[in-house]
Amino acid sequence: MDVAIHSHVFPRILTLDDITDRSEHPLYAGGFGDVWRASWRGRSVALKSPRLTLVVNDAERAHRNLCREVLLWRQLNHPHLLEFLGVCKYSSPYTSIVSPWMENGTVLNFVQTRPKVGRIRLLKQVASALSYLHEHDPPVVHQDVRCINILVNDKQEAVLGDFGLSRIDNNFFTSMASTMQHGCTRWQAPELLFPPSGEIPSTSWATDMWSFGMVVLELFTECLPFAKTAVDSAVIIDIYHGRKPDRPIDSEVKAPGLSDRVWACVEKCWSKSPSDRPRASVLVSQLAEELVAEGAAPIDGFSTASVIDVQGLSDRRDQLVDYEDAFLGYTFKRFPVAPPSPVVPLRRSVRAHSKGPSRGRRIALPGLATREVSSKPPSPQLGSQTPGSVVESSNGPVCSNCATESTPLWRTDPNGQQLCKSGLIIRT
């Protein structure tokens, strides 16, 4: 890593040469960089480059810090962190970071278009990503936890992106004007804005957790923190005096989930002392308990976006049943009915074919088909059911399964076979 940083050259293995179809203009613009959409091996990707003004002012330092971020990012691997694919130089002398393109956009855009989506589940996934970063060796601080930096993948799961973006300038927090310009004031912990006298502001896991509390508020209200304060400078004054956002009233909350327990976690994240703030791993457990309390706990290994081919499963099961029915002489009539919902467990009734249902009776299979038993007895060519034993009597042969000696019940079919009342062949 040190060699790459000092030589200003990325390892060859990280460079992607087959990037095509970059958009003419950046589709997203942040305080530190711009994002274009492009293609890579048939896959939509995002190209993120430092803002040209930053590069022009100090190209060497910008490239050095970009190298440091890239080489750190490539070592991270977590399902709720934005995947790092590589770097490229597409029609530009400046290096871009390549990551998957998220069609669902930011988490805030996602919940606005799908108001019924579970927001606690998304927050738990973000907390899981932060826990991974903070417990990494060496620990990693995101430094810019906001809804705009949380994306939603194709599985409708939250992924934390732009991690460590503020590391592009290690001295970012030394300039108050720069902080206000980039609009991060509303998410920043007080110790970053007002460090103790003589100390340099430094980020930590605790500053990330302060920002996470703001993300919870932002996600449920769909508004910026301190929404009633229009100017960032006024927000700084509020933070200086220890004022925090009030709990939103019911009309300000856009979706269910902001319970008393969740709000207690938010207030804990806003503790004045950094050491009093909860670790991300603690919030993961608390949010998981909240999901259970809501009755919406996710099943491990199952995503709500997963698609189950219910009809395919039913057809394969019915094919096996048809073989069994043909052997027993039953006919099966299918009806065009909708498959059951994936939420309802798939169940098939246990049918005891040994005795057989009564003639002309319909048996309903749940949501799939209706079975009708033929009114004719089983065909001798398919074989008979279990033959009954023969008991000799004064009146003739009697089937021990369905008759008594005093009431012999039997008849002869057109083929000359002697049948009892149940249709069993009496072999004499």
C-alpha positions in Angstrom: 0.0 0.0 0.0 2.7 2.5 0.9 4.6 1.8 -2.3 1.4 2.5 -4.4 0.7 5.7 -2.4 4.2 7.1 -2.9 4.6 6.0 -6.5 1.1 7.4 -7.5 0.5 4.1 -9.4 -2.3 1.7 -8.7 -1.6 -2.1 -8.9 -2.4 -3.4 -12.4 -4.8 -5.9 -11.0 -7.1 -3.0 -9.9 -7.3 -1.3 -13.3 -10.3 -1.9 -15.5 -9.6 -1.2 -19.2 -12.9 -2.3 -20.8 -15.2 0.5 -19.5 -17.6 1.8 -22.2 -20.6 4.0 -22.7 -20.0 6.6 -20.0 -22.7 9.1 -19.7 -22.1 12.5 -21.2 -22.6 14.3 -17.9 -22.4 13.2 -14.3 -25.7 12.0 -13.0 -24.9 12.7 -9.3 -22.8 15.4 -7.8 -21.5 15.5 -4.3 -19.3 17.9 -2.3 -16.2 15.9 -3.1 -16.8 14.1 -6.4 -19.0 13.4 -9.4 -20.6 10.2 -10.5 -21.1 9.0 -14.0 -22.9 5.9 -15.3 -21.1 3.5 -17.6 -20.9 -0.2 -18.7 -18.4 -2.9 -17.8 -18.7 -6.3 -19.4 -22.4 -5.9 -19.9 -22.9 -4.6 -16.4 -24.0 -1.1 -15.4 -21.4 0.5 -13.1 -20.8 3.9 -11.4 -17.6 5.9 -12.0 -16.8 8.2 -9.1 -14.1 10.8 -9.6 -12.8 13.6 -7.4 -14.2 17.1 -8.2 -12.0 18.7 -10.8 -11.6 21.8 -8.7 -10.0 19.7 -5.9 -7.7 18.1 -8.3 -6.6 21.3 -10.0 -5.8 23.0 -6.7 -3.6 20.2 -5.5 -3.4 17.3 -7.9 -0.6 15.4 -6.1 -2.4 15.4 -2.8 -5.7 14.5 -4.4 -4.2 11.5 -6.1 -2.3 10.4 -3.0 -5.4 10.4 -0.9 -7.4 8.7 -3.6 -4.8 5.9 -3.6 -5.1 5.5 0.1 -8.9 5.2 -0.1 -8.9 2.8 -2.9 -6.3 0.5 -1.3 -8.3 0.5 1.9 -11.7 0.0 0.3 -10.5 -3.1 -1.7 -9.7 -4.9 1.6 -13.3 -4.6 2.9 -15.9 -7.2 2.1 -19.4 -7.0 3.7 -22.9 -7.6 2.2 -24.0 -4.2 3.2 -21.0 -2.2 2.0 -20.9 -1.0 -1.6 -18.7 -3.4 -3.6 -15.4 -2.1 -5.0 -14.7 -3.3 -8.5 -11.6 -1.4 -9.5 -10.3 1.9 -10.9 -10.2 3.3 -14.4 -9.3 6.4 -16.5 -12.1 6.9 -19.0 -11.4 9.8 -21.4 -9.8 11.6 -18.5 -6.4 12.0 -17.0 -7.9 11.5 -13.5 -8.6 8.2 -11.9 -12.2 7.1 -11.2 -13.4 4.5 -8.7 -15.7 1.8 -10.2 -18.5 0.3 -8.2 -21.9 -1.4 -9.1 -24.6 0.9 -10.3 -27.6 0.9 -7.9 -30.8 1.1 -9.9 -32.9 1.7 -6.8 -30.9 4.8 -5.9 -30.5 6.2 -2.4 -32.3 4.7 0.5 -34.3 8.0 0.8 -35.5 7.8 -2.8 -36.3 4.1 -2.3 -38.6 4.5 0.7 -40.3 7.5 -0.9 -41.4 5.4 -3.8 -42.2 2.4 -1.6 -43.7 3.8 1.6 -44.6 0.3 3.0 -41.0 -1.0 3.0 -39.6 -1.9 6.4 -37.3 1.0 7.5 -36.1 -0.7 10.6 -34.8 -3.6 8.5 -32.8 -1.1 6.3 -31.4 0.7 9.4 -30.3 -2.6 10.9 -28.4 -3.4 7.7 -26.6 0.0 7.8 -25.7 -0.6 11.5 -24.3 -4.0 10.5 -22.1 -2.3 7.9 -20.9 0.2 10.5 -20.2 -2.5 13.0 -18.0 -4.3 10.4 -16.1 -1.1 9.7 -15.5 -0.2 13.3 -14.4 -3.7 14.3 -12.1 -4.1 11.2 -8.4 -4.4 11.7 -7.4 -1.6 11.5 -10.7 0.1 12.4 -12.3 2.2 9.7 -14.4 5.3 10.3 -16.9 6.2 7.5 -17.0 9.9 8.4 -20.0 10.7 6.2 -23.0 8.6 7.3 -26.0 10.2 5.6 -29.0 8.8 3.7 -27.5 10.2 0.5 -24.6 7.8 0.9 -26.8 4.8 1.6 -27.9 3.0 -1.5 -30.3 0.1 -2.1 -29.3 -2.9 -4.2 -31.3 -5.2 -6.4 -32.2 -7.4 -3.4 -33.8 -4.3 -1.8 -31.1 -4.3 0.9 -29.2 -1.2 2.1 -25.6 -0.8 1.2 -23.3 1.9 2.7 -21.5 3.7 -0.1 -18.9 6.5 -0.4 -17.3 5.2 2.7 -14.4 7.4 3.8 -15.1 9.9 1.1 -14.0 12.7 3.4 -10.6 11.1 3.5 -9.9 12.6 0.1 -8.8 15.5 2.2 -7.3 14.5 5.5 -7.5 18.0 6.8 -11.1 18.4 5.9 -12.3 19.2 9.4 -9.8 22.0 10.0 -11.8 24.4 7.9 -15.3 25.4 9.2 -16.1 27.1 5.9 -15.4 23.8 4.0 -17.5 21.9 6.4 -20.5 24.2 5.8 -20.0 24.3 2.1 -20.4 20.6 1.7 -23.5 20.5 3.8 -22.4 17.9 6.4 -22.9 20.1 9.4 -26.4 18.7 10.3 -25.0 15.1 10.7 -21.7 15.9 12.5 -21.0 15.3 16.1 -20.3 18.3 18.4 -16.7 17.3 19.1 -15.9 17.7 15.4 -17.4 21.2 15.2 -16.2 22.4 18.6 -13.1 20.4 19.7 -11.5 21.0 23.1 -9.1 23.9 23.1 -5.8 23.1 21.6 -7.0 19.7 20.1 -7.4 18.8 16.5 -10.8 17.4 15.6 -10.6 13.6 15.0 -13.2 11.2 13.8 -14.0 8.0 15.6 -16.6 5.2 15.8 -18.5 7.6 18.1 -18.8 10.3 15.5 -20.2 7.8 13.1 -22.8 6.8 15.7 -23.9 10.4 16.2 -24.5 10.6 12.4 -26.4 7.3 12.5 -28.9 8.8 14.9 -29.4 11.6 12.4 -29.9 9.0 9.6 -32.7 7.4 11.7 -34.5 10.7 12.0 -33.9 11.5 8.3 -35.3 8.2 7.1 -38.5 8.3 9.1 -39.2 12.0 8.4 -37.8 12.2 4.9 -36.4 15.6 5.9 -32.9 16.8 6.8 -31.9 16.9 10.5 -32.8 20.2 12.1 -35.4 20.6 9.3 -37.0 23.6 11.0 -33.7 25.5 10.9 -33.0 26.7 7.3 -29.4 27.9 7.6 -26.4 25.7 8.5 -24.9 28.5 10.5 -27.9 28.5 12.8 -27.6 24.7 13.1 -24.0 25.2 14.4 -25.3 27.6 17.0 -27.9 25.1 18.1 -25.3 22.4 18.4 -23.0 24.7 20.3 -25.7 25.2 22.9 -26.4 21.5 23.1 -29.7 21.6 21.3 -30.8 18.5 19.4 -33.6 17.7 17.0 -37.0 17.2 18.8 -38.8 13.9 18.4 -41.1 14.3 15.4 -44.8 14.4 15.9 -47.0 11.7 14.3 -47.9 13.9 11.3 -44.1 14.3 10.6 -43.4 10.6 10.6 -43.9 9.1 7.2 -44.0 5.4 8.1 -44.5 3.2 11.2 -41.5 2.0 13.1 -40.3 5.0 15.1 -41.3 3.5 18.4 -40.3 4.6 21.9 -37.5 2.0 21.9 -36.1 3.2 18.6 -36.2 6.8 19.7 -34.4 5.9 22.9 -31.6 4.5 20.7 -31.5 7.7 18.7 -31.1 9.8 21.8 -28.4 7.5 23.0 -26.5 8.1 19.8 -26.7 11.8 20.5 -25.1 11.6 23.9 -22.8 14.5 24.6 -20.0 12.3 25.7 -18.7 10.0 22.9 -18.0 7.2 25.3 -21.7 7.1 26.2 -22.9 6.4 22.6 -23.8 2.8 21.8 -21.6 0.7 19.5 -23.0 -0.2 16.2 -23.0 -3.9 17.2 -25.3 -3.0 20.1 -27.7 -1.2 17.8 -27.8 -4.2 15.5 -29.0 -6.3 18.4 -31.5 -3.7 19.5 -32.9 -3.2 16.0 -33.2 -7.0 15.6 -35.3 -7.1 18.8 -37.4 -4.3 17.4 -38.1 -6.3 14.2 -39.2 -9.2 16.4 -41.5 -7.0 18.4 -43.0 -5.7 15.1 -43.5 -9.3 14.0 -41.4 -8.7 10.9 -38.2 -10.6 11.8 -36.5 -11.6 8.6 -35.8 -15.3 8.0 -32.0 -16.0 7.6 -31.1 -16.5 4.0 -34.4 -15.3 2.7 -34.9 -11.9 1.2 -38.2 -10.2 0.9 -37.3 -9.5 -2.8 -36.7 -13.2 -3.5 -39.1 -14.8 -6.0 -40.4 -18.3 -5.5 -41.6 -20.3 -8.5 -44.6 -21.6 -6.7 -46.3 -22.9 -9.8 -43.2 -24.8 -10.9 -42.9 -26.5 -7.5 -46.6 -27.5 -7.6 -46.4 -28.8 -11.1 -43.5 -31.1 -10.2 -45.3 -32.4 -7.2 -48.5 -33.0 -9.2 -46.6 -34.9 -11.8 -45.6 -37.4 -9.2 -49.2 -37.6 -7.9 -50.5 -38.2 -11.4 -48.4 -41.4 -11.7 -49.9 -42.6 -8.5 -53.4 -41.7 -9.6 -53.1 -43.5 -12.9 -52.1 -46.7 -11.2 -55.1 -46.5 -8.9 -57.5 -45.7 -11.7 -58.4 -42.2 -10.8 -58.9 -39.3 -13.2 -57.4 -35.9 -12.4 -59.1 -32.6 -13.6 -57.0 -29.4 -13.4 -58.6 -26.0 -13.1 -57.0 -22.6 -14.0 -56.5 -21.3 -10.5 -53.9 -18.9 -9.2 -50.9 -20.3 -7.3 -50.9 -19.7 -3.5 -49.1 -16.7 -2.1 -45.4 -17.4 -1.2 -46.2 -16.2 2.3 -48.5 -19.2 2.8 -46.7 -22.5 3.5 -47.0 -24.9 0.7 -48.9 -28.0 1.9 -50.5 -31.0 0.3 -53.1 -33.0 2.0 -52.1 -36.5 3.0 -54.3 -38.9 1.0 -54.7 -42.5 2.0 -55.2 -44.3 -1.4 -55.2 -47.7 0.2 -58.9 -47.4 1.0 -59.8 -44.9 -1.7 -62.4 -42.2 -1.5 -66.1 -42.7 -2.2 -67.2 -42.6 -5.8 -68.1 -39.3 -7.4 -66.5 -37.4 -4.5 -64.4 -34.3 -5.2 -61.3 -33.7 -3.1 -60.1 -30.0 -3.0 -56.3 -29.5 -3.1 -55.4 -26.1 -1.5 -55.4 -23.4 -4.2 -54.0 -25.7 -6.9 -56.5 -28.2 -8.4 -59.6 -30.3 -7.7 -59.6 -34.1 -7.8 -62.6 -36.1 -9.0 -62.8 -39.8 -8.5 -64.1 -41.7 -11.5 -67.5 -43.4 -11.0 -66.3 -46.6 -12.7 -64.4 -49.3 -10.9 -60.7 -49.7 -11.4 -59.7 -51.2 -14.7 -58.5 -54.8 -14.4 -55.7 -54.0 -16.9 -54.2 -51.6 -14.3 -54.4 -54.2 -11.6 -56.9 -54.3 -8.8 -56.8 -53.1 -5.3 -55.9 -55.6 -2.6 -58.0 -58.7 -3.1 -60.3 -59.8 -0.4 -60.0 -63.2 1.1 -62.7 -65.8 0.2 -64.8 -67.4 2.9 -66.9 -70.4 2.0 -70.6 -70.3 3.0 -73.8 -72.1 2.2 -74.8 -69.2 -0.1 -71.5 -69.0 -2.0 -68.2 -67.2 -1.7 -68.1 -64.2 0.6 -65.4 -61.3 0.8 -64.2 -61.0 4.3 -63.5 -57.3 3.8 -67.1 -56.2 3.2 -69.6 -58.9 4.0 -70.6 -61.5 6.6 -71.5 -65.1 6.1 -75.2 -64.4 6.5 -75.1 -61.6 3.8 -72.9 -62.6 0.9 -72.5 -59.6 -1.4 -70.9 -60.3 -4.8 -71.5 -59.9 -8.5 -70.0 -60.7 -11.8 -68.6 -58.0 -14.2 -68.8 -58.2 -18.0 -65.4 -59.9 -18.1 -66.6 -62.7 -15.9 -64.7 -61.6 -12.8 -66.5 -62.0 -9.5 -66.5 -58.7 -7.6 -67.5 -57.9 -4.0 -69.4 -54.7 -3.1 -66.2 -52.7 -2.8 -65.1 -53.7 -6.3 -62.5 -56.2 -5.1 -61.9 -59.2 -7.3 -62.8 -62.4 -5.4 -60.3 -65.0 -6.5 -61.7 -68.5 -5.9 
